Amino acid sequence: MIMRSLWADTAEPAPPTTALQASASADVAIVGGGYTGLSAALRLAEGGAGVLVLEAGAIGGLASGLNGGQVIPGLKQDPEEIVALFGHERGERLIEFVGRTADIVFDLIARHQIPCNATRFGWIQAAHSPDALTIIRRRVEQWQRRGAPLEMTDRASTAAMIGSDAYFGAGIDRRAGNLQPLSYARGIARAAIAAGARLHTDTRAVAIARDRGRWNVTTAGGAVVNAERVLLCTNGYTDNLWPALRRTVIAANSFQIATPPLPDDLRRAILPGGHAVSDTRRLLRYFRRDVSGRFLMGGRGPFRDPRGPEDFAHLQAAMIDVFPALRDIEPELCWGGRVALTRDHLPHLHEPANGVTAFLGYNGRGVGLATAAGLALGDHLLRPHEHTFPFPATRIQPIPFHGLKRLYVATVVAYYRFRDAM
Ligand SMILES: Cc1cc2nc3c(=O)[nH]c(=O)nc-3n(C[C@H](O)[C@H](O)[C@H](O)COP(=O)(O)OP(=O)(O)OC[C@H]3O[C@@H](n4cnc5c(N)ncnc54)[C@H](O)[C@@H]3O)c2cc1C
């Protein structure tokens, strides 16, 4: 197994970009060139705003180009939980928004003709226990009541769709699909550039300071971007640029492995319908095939960044556990990236100063949500008085004992792995 991302090996080329060399001005300076920052840049540029994106590395170079490529609508919370948390009116508005996130992705791909191997065969949430099946049934019913195309599948149909009898049944969400995540990020970047956005890579923002009613964002290279508004889109890679923002999320690693293209008999048996799957374990496993018939499995790794292929052994064991037929198939590639976990499992909008906006905390489900949120953030900045953004702005609330919390999560991960194994 080599530690390298499958997506980097197989992506469409990136649009040409350079580091920011000289100071510049913009209506909006965006920090972060993942799905959130790129789709916000696209919407803002389409709306006529002067946009400049500062990305520390490459376009979609981190979570947005490393993820599982599963486009799953909704939040981790079920609709009734969302209403309980936000009240009827805002809750239903939020449900409508998060229910459309996969539509928004596939519409964007169609509108800008983004080549990213997008398929829309649905997402299977597979129950690893009878109790989990009851929870899935409730979830499916709540979405069905709102007209969404979800249904339950019994144990035998689940086994046939997945190619494994490891599950007690499943819910299937027909709104969902798969894509090549890095090609998708690069495609949004191309569309944003075509609309007039300026994208600068290898350009880390290191300071933000007020400048007579505007903001100066200073880069590591010493250039200064003078902007009316600043949008922070740094999710699991949030650093100390804006005080305390980093401590509102726990950046945990999610790991993946990919096999070589499977032989024909295994392709006929494993995920023959091209679904995206995740299961209901506390440390969930997610899996799919790519366009070349490789099998990919992802899940939580050790808390720290991966050091080598040995850190992925548990995923290979999980793969064989679910698909014994893959016992003799040696995974070829392994890689990981950071997800941003929040205490309430919800993403958060912060507006800590006039002209500064941040949105982060996708809790590992951001392909659809970060795209939709980025576009909606663009609308929000173009027309702030219309209050169109579905999430309320909240105060930046650092997680108490943030450093210790990381240790705590590491311990909980180890404990859950033990429980799941039992
Ligand atoms: C391994 C893995 C698997 C996942 N699988 C799925 C999945 O299948 N489905 C799903 O829905 N979600 C999945 N996710 C989550 C999803 O990838 C993220 O929620 C989403 O990509 C977040 O997008 P973003 O633009 O907010 O953040 P990111 O893509 O993380 O982008 C943030 C960017 O900010 C930049 N940055 C940070 N600080 C600075 C600075 N000071 N100056 C300049 N730039 C800065 C970083 O370099 C980075 O490129 C997965 C995540 C991982 C890591």
The ligand as an ORCA input file, in Angstrom:
! r2SCAN-3c Opt
* xyz 0 1
  C     -11.081     11.579      4.311
  C     -12.354     12.369      4.243
  C     -13.499     11.760      3.725
  C     -14.692     12.489      3.639
  N     -15.744     11.919      2.990
  C     -16.856     12.654      2.749
  C     -17.898     12.124      1.960
  O     -17.793     11.041      1.370
  N     -19.030     12.869      1.817
  C     -19.156     14.093      2.405
  O     -20.210     14.730      2.267
  N     -18.135     14.661      3.115
  C     -16.993     13.976      3.297
  N     -15.940     14.540      3.958
  C     -16.057     15.938      4.433
  C     -15.825     16.965      3.323
  O     -14.680     16.623      2.582
  C     -15.630     18.354      3.951
  O     -16.721     18.630      4.807
  C     -15.536     19.469      2.923
  O     -14.565     19.164      1.963
  C     -15.233     20.795      3.600
  O     -14.946     21.753      2.611
  P     -14.295     23.134      3.006
  O     -14.105     23.900      1.767
  O     -15.128     23.783      4.067
  O     -12.920     22.757      3.706
  P     -11.531     22.186      3.085
  O     -11.738     21.432      1.843
  O     -10.841     21.522      4.229
  O     -10.770     23.498      2.682
  C     -10.245     24.395      3.637
  C      -9.048     25.053      2.980
  O      -8.633     26.159      3.786
  C      -7.238     26.294      3.570
  N      -6.699     27.128      4.654
  C      -6.739     26.904      5.992
  N      -6.154     27.923      6.657
  C      -5.724     28.808      5.714
  C      -5.047     30.067      5.775
  N      -4.688     30.611      6.933
  N      -4.766     30.707      4.604
  C      -5.136     30.171      3.410
  N      -5.776     28.978      3.295
  C      -6.082     28.307      4.442
  C      -6.721     24.880      3.573
  O      -5.463     24.801      2.909
  C      -7.847     24.138      2.851
  O      -7.569     23.924      1.473
  C     -14.745     13.830      4.099
  C     -13.606     14.425      4.638
  C     -12.420     13.713      4.695
  C     -11.207     14.396      5.230
*
